Amino acid sequence: MDLLHYVSANYDPQKAHEYYLQNRQLKGKHSTKGFTQKQKEAWSYAQAQIRAKTKEKNVAASTSEKTSIEQTREQAQQLRQEISAKLKAFNDMLTQGHSANVKSISEQSKAQHKAIADKLVADLAALPDIPKNLPKDQRDKLVKERADKIAALKGQAASDREDLNKAVADVRLSERTSTQETRQDNSTNVQAQRAQVAQDLKGVVEKYRAQYQSARQANKSESGATLDKEFNNIKSKVR
């Protein structure tokens, strides 16, 4: 006769009988040798219930793992997009600043070239005229002296322009080099940030996968313990 005081969430006599009629093969490490028909039905049904619950827990753990990984990947993608946007904004600002500096250098260069030219004109205009009606030797001497002064002023202006061109070229090179170095430094920094995002993503994914495997192992252990308990209960309490 059945012992009425045996109650388990994994055992229902009527459902166990129906399940056994549909699934007569008993699987597992537990031997049912010597079991009554009732015990075999109970054990077959209990195994199915326990394994179904374990599968449900594993599916829930898998869903949680996939959802967490997907959310993490979306966050990483958003972070990568933010990094790219910041890089573009910085490069745009750098380009605008460089263009403004180049324009300023050109304007200053033009102004300084004009100043040299204006000074030359003023210096030439300041040269005294050669008096008329002078003896030829005196006039020739003054003409030569004036020509020498004009040549000297023009030579000085040419030298000033050459020095200015060199200085402007140095400033332009310095500006270009500084811009390129700043751009490269920022690019290197961004690459490091992207690499860190990838590394962090990998670490988080590995963590969630490890948690999933741990959950599966825990479910397996719990299932095994529950199976052992139900088997012993059925063996001792069901007739």
VENMOSUL-V591107 format. One record per residue. N is the residue number from 1. PHI is phi in radians with two decimals (none if undefined). Layout:
# VENMOSUL-V591107
{{N PHI} {N PHI}}
This chain:
# VENMOSUL-V591107
{{1 none} {2 -1.30} {3 -1.57} {4 -1.18} {5 -1.44} {6 -1.49} {7 -2.25} {8 -2.64} {9 -1.17} {10 -1.74} {11 -2.39} {12 -2.41} {13 -0.92} {14 -1.16} {15 -1.16} {16 -1.10} {17 -1.13} {18 -1.13} {19 -1.13} {20 -1.15} {21 -1.15} {22 -1.54} {23 -2.33} {24 -1.49} {25 -1.47} {26 -1.71} {27 -2.06} {28 2.26} {29 -1.42} {30 -1.49} {31 -1.46} {32 -1.76} {33 -1.07} {34 1.56} {35 -1.26} {36 -1.36} {37 -1.00} {38 -1.11} {39 -1.16} {40 -1.10} {41 -1.11} {42 -1.09} {43 -1.18} {44 -1.08} {45 -1.20} {46 -1.06} {47 -1.04} {48 -1.09} {49 -1.14} {50 -1.14} {51 -1.20} {52 -1.14} {53 -1.16} {54 -1.12} {55 -1.09} {56 -1.09} {57 -1.14} {58 -1.15} {59 -1.12} {60 -1.10} {61 -1.15} {62 -1.15} {63 -1.11} {64 -1.09} {65 -1.08} {66 -1.14} {67 -1.12} {68 -1.13} {69 -1.14} {70 -1.11} {71 -1.10} {72 -1.14} {73 -1.15} {74 -1.13} {75 -1.11} {76 -1.14} {77 -1.13} {78 -1.10} {79 -1.13} {80 -1.08} {81 -1.14} {82 -1.12} {83 -1.11} {84 -1.11} {85 -1.13} {86 -1.14} {87 -1.08} {88 -1.10} {89 -1.09} {90 -1.15} {91 -1.14} {92 -1.11} {93 -1.12} {94 -1.13} {95 -1.12} {96 -1.11} {97 -1.12} {98 -1.12} {99 -1.07} {100 -1.12} {101 -1.17} {102 -1.09} {103 -1.10} {104 -1.13} {105 -1.09} {106 -1.12} {107 -1.11} {108 -1.13} {109 -1.10} {110 -1.09} {111 -1.12} {112 -1.23} {113 -1.13} {114 -1.14} {115 -1.09} {116 -1.12} {117 -1.15} {118 -1.11} {119 -1.13} {120 -1.09} {121 -1.08} {122 -1.15} {123 -1.14} {124 -1.16} {125 -1.19} {126 -1.40} {127 -1.17} {128 -1.22} {129 -1.25} {130 -1.46} {131 -1.03} {132 -1.51} {133 1.04} {134 -1.61} {135 -1.01} {136 -1.01} {137 -1.13} {138 -1.19} {139 -1.13} {140 -1.05} {141 -1.12} {142 -1.17} {143 -1.06} {144 -1.15} {145 -1.11} {146 -1.15} {147 -1.11} {148 -1.15} {149 -1.15} {150 -1.08} {151 -1.10} {152 -1.14} {153 -1.15} {154 -1.14} {155 -1.11} {156 -1.12} {157 -1.11} {158 -1.12} {159 -1.13} {160 -1.10} {161 -1.12} {162 -1.12} {163 -1.08} {164 -1.11} {165 -1.08} {166 -1.15} {167 -1.11} {168 -1.13} {169 -1.08} {170 -1.12} {171 -1.14} {172 -1.12} {173 -1.11} {174 -1.09} {175 -1.12} {176 -1.12} {177 -1.13} {178 -1.08} {179 -1.13} {180 -1.10} {181 -1.14} {182 -1.11} {183 -1.10} {184 -1.17} {185 -1.05} {186 -1.18} {187 -1.10} {188 -1.10} {189 -1.10} {190 -1.14} {191 -1.05} {192 -1.14} {193 -1.12} {194 -1.11} {195 -1.10} {196 -1.16} {197 -1.08} {198 -1.11} {199 -1.16} {200 -1.11} {201 -1.08} {202 -1.04} {203 -1.10} {204 -1.19} {205 -1.07} {206 -1.09} {207 -1.12} {208 -1.15} {209 -1.18} {210 -1.16} {211 -1.10} {212 -1.14} {213 -1.12} {214 -1.13} {215 -1.12} {216 -1.07} {217 -1.14} {218 -1.14} {219 -1.12} {220 -1.13} {221 -1.12} {222 -1.12} {223 -1.09} {224 -1.08} {225 -1.15} {226 -1.16} {227 -1.06} {228 -1.05} {229 -1.11} {230 -1.15} {231 -1.06} {232 -1.13} {233 -1.13} {234 -1.11} {235 -1.10} {236 -1.68} {237 -1.99} {238 -1.87} {239 -2.21}}
